[in-house]
Amino acid sequence: MEEKQNSLSEVLDVAAQAGHVLLENGAEIARVEETMERISSNFGASSRNFFVLSNGIFTTGEGGPERYAKVEFIPLKGGQMEKIVEINRLSRDIEAGKYTLAEARTRIESIRNMPAKPHWEQILGSAFGSAGFCVLFGGGLSDALSSFVTGLLLWIFVLFISRPGFSKVLVNILGGAFATLLCIAFHRIGFGQSLGNIMIGALIPLIPGVAFTNGIRDIANEDYIAGATRLMDALLVFLGISVGVCIVFLLFGYISGHYIELHGNFCNPGTANLLCQTLAAFIGTIGFAVLFGVPRNQYLSCGIVGAAGWALYFSMVKYASLSAVESTFVASCFVALASRWAAVLRKCPVIIFLICGLFPMIPGGGVFWTTYYVTSRQLNAALAAGLTAVSVTLAIVFAVLAVTGLPRLRRKRK
């Protein structure tokens, strides 16, 4: 009955609205297309076609004398994972016949207008995420406390400057410079021991985890243009942060007459044990689940996936003497499998758990050290750090590709 009452243009317009909400909030291309197909087919649009890019949706269809065509530009920006969960749930409910077309349109509009996480929650997420990741990269408790305060102040600063007139690149440059200034100031007054570890932890909230992971997922789903675009977007964010760090380092050297010297990763023996590392990964992952807009009832599951993946990585590096690249590959495979299991158990899109679970292994530390060595003109060390960061990234990419390919092989065998 619903199929006769709904015009083609109304159905495809609702499907396009759902796709718009998904894409602007960080959903992978395959999920956007699948959701639009599910909504349109269940409301009776038998002849339709969707072409989704990383920043645009092309929707066409025809039915009898009626024709429909719509092109939408959707700029790349930070996403709220909670909206992806709600649209995914809505599409399943539509498939089960629980919504009319008018009700679905109203529900999509309400999901689009859902507010972001409260500022206080985002600020605490940044603070705890910075402290947790400072420990993961070798910092001690005093370093983690310094990163906690810096991460807290950094996100207040980011919320203040994140206005319509500011570009994303400018926000990351200013954020990187602001965090670097705070870290240097805290270290100078004796608040923290290792400046390098403090800075890595403090800068982590600016790292584009959603764009990076979705770029990998899109490549795994053979959406190469979208995947390359999102990875390029993540690279530009990395470069923006690096420029901010470089500016402060160069200005400090010019004013003081000497360049700040860092001596590579310093691993604090007090936190370099499996229990501390696992706990830090759990806290840090939950902190960034807040920043990624994950639903509150999924914080615990995201923290468990991230902590388990990092515990496996840390164990292989420390106890099995595997390289960082080998350990990253194995741990990323585990996280991808655990994310699929959590998605089934918690009835949520797998990308929610995958983004949070892989985030501890994103080579943010490698990018920082590459930037520092380039700025201090240690080109050989910069090349080594950069190659390691690229190798770790490729390990994550191939791990996700390997795990994503398993269901396809299984379907082909069936």
N, C-alpha and C positions, 0 to 999 in steps of 0.2 A: 504494500500500500504506500509505503514511504517513497518507494522508487518512482511511482507515478506522480506523486505530488511535487517532488523536487525537480527543479529545472537543472539542466547541466551546469549552467553558469553558477548557480547557487552552491551546488555540490563542490565544484572545483575551486570556488572562491574560499569555501571553508577549509578544504584540503590545503590550499595555498597559505592560508592564515596559520594553520598548524605547522606547516613546514617552515614558515617565517620564524615562528617562536623557537622552534628547535634549532634552526641554523644560527640565529643570532645569539643563542645561548650555549653554543659549543658542541652541538650534536654532530656526529660523524655523518658523511654524505649518505651512506647506505641506510642509516636509520631514518633520515629525513625522507628519502624516496620510499622506503618501506611503509612508513606511517602515512604518507600522502596516498599511497596506493590502497592501503587498508581502509582509510576513511572514505575515499571516493568510491571504491567498489561496493562497500556496504551501504552506501546511499544511492546506488543505482547508476553511477556513471560508468558505462561499459566501455566507452571509447575515450581514452585519455592518455596523455603523455606528459611525463615530468622529466625535466633535465635540471639537475641541481649542481651548482658549482660552489666553491668555498664562500663566495659572497654574492650569490644570485640564484634565483629560481625562475625557470621558464615553464609555464603551465599551459598546455593546449588540450583541446578536446572538441569532439563533434558528436552530435546526436540528432539525426534527422535534419531539419532546416537550421538547427541551432549550432553556432560556432562559438568557441571560447578561446581566448589567448591572453596571457598576462605575463609580464616580465617584471621582476622585482629585484632591485639592488639592495643587498643586505651587507652593510659594512662589517668588517671584522672587529670584534670587541670582546671584552671579557664576558664570560658566561655565568649563568646561574643554573647549576645542575638540577636544582629543585624543579625548575620549569620543565626540563627534559623529562624528569620522572612523571610529572603530572600530565604532560601531553601523551606520554607513552601509556599511562594508565587510562586516559580518556579514549585513546584509539582502541584499546582492548575492550573497554566498556561499549564503545560503538559497535564493535564486532559482535558483542554479545547481545545487541539490540536494546541497550539501556538508555540510549539518547535519541531524540529526534534531531533533525538537522538544525532547527532553531535553537534547541537546547545546547547542541554541540557548539554552535557559533557563540552563544553567550558564555559557555564554559571556557572556550579558548580565549575570549577577551578578558575574562577574569584572571586566567593564568598569566596572560601577557602583562597584566597590571599588578601582579604580585610584587610586593615590595622586596627589596634586597635585604640581606641580613642587617640587623641593627648595627649602628656604628660601633657600639661598645663590644659587640660580639666579634666583629671583624678585627678590631684593635687587639682584643685578647687572642684571637686566632693567629694574628701576625706575631705577637709577642711569644706565645708558646711554640709556634712553628719555628721561629728564629732560634729560641733556646734549644729546642730538641735537635735541630739540624746542626747547631754549633757543636753539640756533643758528638753527633755522627761523624763530623769531619775532624774530630780529634780534640775538641776543646774540653777544658775542665769545668768544674762547677762555677768558678768565678767568671770564666769566659762566657759560660751559658747565661749567667745572670746579666752580664753586660750586653749580650746579644738580645736578651729578653727586653731590657729597657730600650735598646736601640730599635728593635722591631716594633715595639709599642709606639714610640715617638715617630718612627718612619711612617707607620700607617695613618697616624693622625695627620701627618704632613701630606701624604698621598690623597687622603680624603679631602683635604683642604684645596689642593691644586687640581683635583680631577673635575674640572669644569668644562662646559661645552667648548670654550675658546681654546683649551689646551689640547694639543695633539698627544697621542699615545707615546710617540718618540720623546717629546719634550718632558712628559711626566716621568718617563724612565730615566732620562738624563738627570733631571733635577732630583729624583728619588735616590739614584745612585750616588750623586754628589752629597746629598744631605746625610745619608747613612754613613758614608765614608768620613765625613766631618765629625759626626758623633762618635764613631769608633775610635778615631785618632784622639779625640778629646778625652774620652773615657780611659783609653790606654795610657795617655800622658799623666793622668792623675792617679794611676795605679789601679783602676777599676778593670781587672782582667789581666791575664798574663800573656796570651798569644794574640797579637793584633790580627794576624792572618785568619785564625779561626773565628775570632769575634766578627770580622768583616764578612766572611763567608756566610756565617749564620744570619747576620743582620740583613744581607742583600738577598737572601733566598726568597722572601715574600714577593719580590719583583719578578722572579723567574716565571716565564710563561708556560706553566705545566699543562694547561688545557690545550693551547695551540700545538705544543710539542707532541703530546700524546695523540691528539686527534689527527695530526699530520701523519703519524705512523699508522694509525688505524685506517685512514683513507688510502694510504699506499698499499696496506695489506688487503684492502677490499678492491684494489685495482683502479681506484680513483686517483690517478697519478697527478693530474693537474691540480685538483683540490689539495692533495697531500703535499705537493711541492709548494703550493701557495701558503699553506699553514706553517710548514717548516720555515719558509722564508720569513713569514711574519714573526715566528719565534726567534729567528736569527736576528732580525732587526731590533727586537726587544733586548736580546743579549748585547748587541752592539750599543744600544742606547745606555744600558747600565754601565758598560765598559767605558763609554765616553765620559759619563759622570765621574766614575772612579779616577780615570786618567786626569781629568781637569783638576780635581782636588790634589792628587799626588804631585802634579806639576806645579801648581800654585804653592803648595807647601814647600817644595824644593826651592822654588824661586824666592820665597819670603825668608825661609830659614837658612838658605845657603847650602843645605845638604839634603839628599834624597832619602826618603824613608826606606830602611832596609828590612826586608822580610826574608826569612830563611827557610822557606818551604813549609810543608805540613809538619806541625808539631803535634804528636799524639800524647795526650795526657794519660799517664798510666792509671790514674784513679778512675777514669771512665772507659778505659779500653778493655772492658770485659763484656761477655755476652749479655749478662743481665742488664747492665746500664745501657748498652747499645740498643737492646730490644725495647726497653722502656722509653728511651729517647725517641726511637722511631715511632712508637705508638703515640706518644704525646705530639710529636712533630707532625705526623700524618693527620691526626685529628685537627690540629691547628690549621693546616692547609685545606682540609675538607670544609672548614668554615669559610675560608677565603674563596673557595671554588663554588660556594652556594649549595653544598650537598644538604639534603634534608636532615634535620636533627636526628631522626630515628635511625639514620644510617651512619652516624659518626663512629659508633663502636665497631661496626663491621669494617669500615674503611681503615680504622686504626689497626685492627687485627691483621688485615691483609698486608698493610704496609709494614707492620712490625715483623710479621712472619717472613716476608720477602727479604727485609734487611737482615734479619737474624741468619737466614740462609747465606746471604752474600757475605756477611761478616765471618761466619764460621768457615766458609770455603777459603777466604783470604787468609785468615789467621791460623786455622788448624789444618787445612788441607793444602796450604801453600800454593793455591791457584792464583793466577794473575787477576787484576781488576777486570779485564775484559772478559775472561772466561767465567769469572764469578758473576759478573753482570748478566751474561747470557743465560746461565742456568737459573739465577734468581728471577730474571725477567720472565722466563718460561713458567716458572712456578707461580709468579704473580698473575700472569695471564690466565693460567688454569684456575687459580684460586678465585680470580675475579668472575670467571664464568660460573663457578660453583656458587659463589655468593649471590650472583645475579639471579640464579634459579631459586636459591633458598629465600632470598629477600624480595623476590619479584620486582626487581629494579633493572634498568639498563646496565649492561656490563661496563660501559664506559665510566660510570660513577666510581666503581671500585678500581678499575684499571688506572685511571688518572691518578688517584690518590696512592695506589699501591706502587706505581712506578716512580712516583715523584722523588723518593729518597735516592734513586739511582740516576736521576738526571744529572749530567756532569756540570752542575753549577760551579763546583769547586775548580774544575779544570778550566772553565771559562775565566774565572777570577785570576787564577795563576797565569794563564796565557796573557791576560791584560796587564798584569803587574810586570811580567818579564818583558813584554814589548815596551812598556812605558820606561822601565829601567834599563832598556837597551841590552838585555840579556837574550839575544836572539836565538841562540841554540836551546836555552831552557824554554823559551816561548814556543819554539817549534816542537819540542818534546811534549810539553803540556798540551798544546793544541792537537797534536796527533793522538794523544791518549784520550782527550775529550771526544774527538771524532770517532775513535775506535769504540769507545763506550757507547756512543750514540748508535753506531751501526750494530753493536751487539744487542741493544734494546730493540732496534728495528727488526733484525732477523729473528729474534726470539718471538716477537709478536706475530711476525709473518708465519713462523713455524706453527705456533699454537692455533692461529686463525685458520690455517689450512687444514687442520685435522677434521673439522666437521664436514668440509667439502669432500675430502677423500672418503669419509664414511658414507656420505650421501651417494657418491658415485658407485661405491661398492654395493650399496643396497639396490 
